[in-house]
């Protein structure tokens, strides 16, 4: 058993709770618990989040622990974790990209992903993050738009603002889609969830 898992279970934390507390992904925590040694930022973050020293999280150099049986168990654990889909990534990508058709209309840009989430009954943290980000954009975009219109800077500035807000939302959606493909996480996310 990894030192991280021992400490996490001693503090009555799930992997998801530790991920939320530390800001690391659940997948990172699973890999460390399966035998990968934490290093650098990850080690410091986990030690700080669990209120333990960094050395407490490192596996002691004990020849008994390095036996062939333990190595095969760790290898099996890693293969199970890597082969097991943590979340329905295809659905998450669809939910993320479903905001594109209405990104020009900020008040409704969060409705398609929200409807898909409700219909599919998938409420994972990453899906809630996607929808929360679109809700924040739906609140901020009209405020910026009305400020520019209220300042009476001219119809050109109102049009440029509207186009800029739409392009910013398209960029956020596409950047998150790219990150979902590469790292199975979001590039732009909030530190809280609105749903």
Secondary structure, DSSP 8 states (H G I E B T S, - for coil): --HHHHHHHHTT--HHHHHHHHT--HHHHHHHHTT----HHHHHHHHHHHTS-HHHHS----TTTT-HHHHHHHHHHHHHHHHS-SS-HHHHHHHHHTTGGGTTSGGGTTHHHHHHHHHHT---HHHHHHHHHHHHHHHHHHHHHHHHHHTT--HHHHHHHHHHHHHHHHHHHHHHHHHHHHHSS-SS--SS---
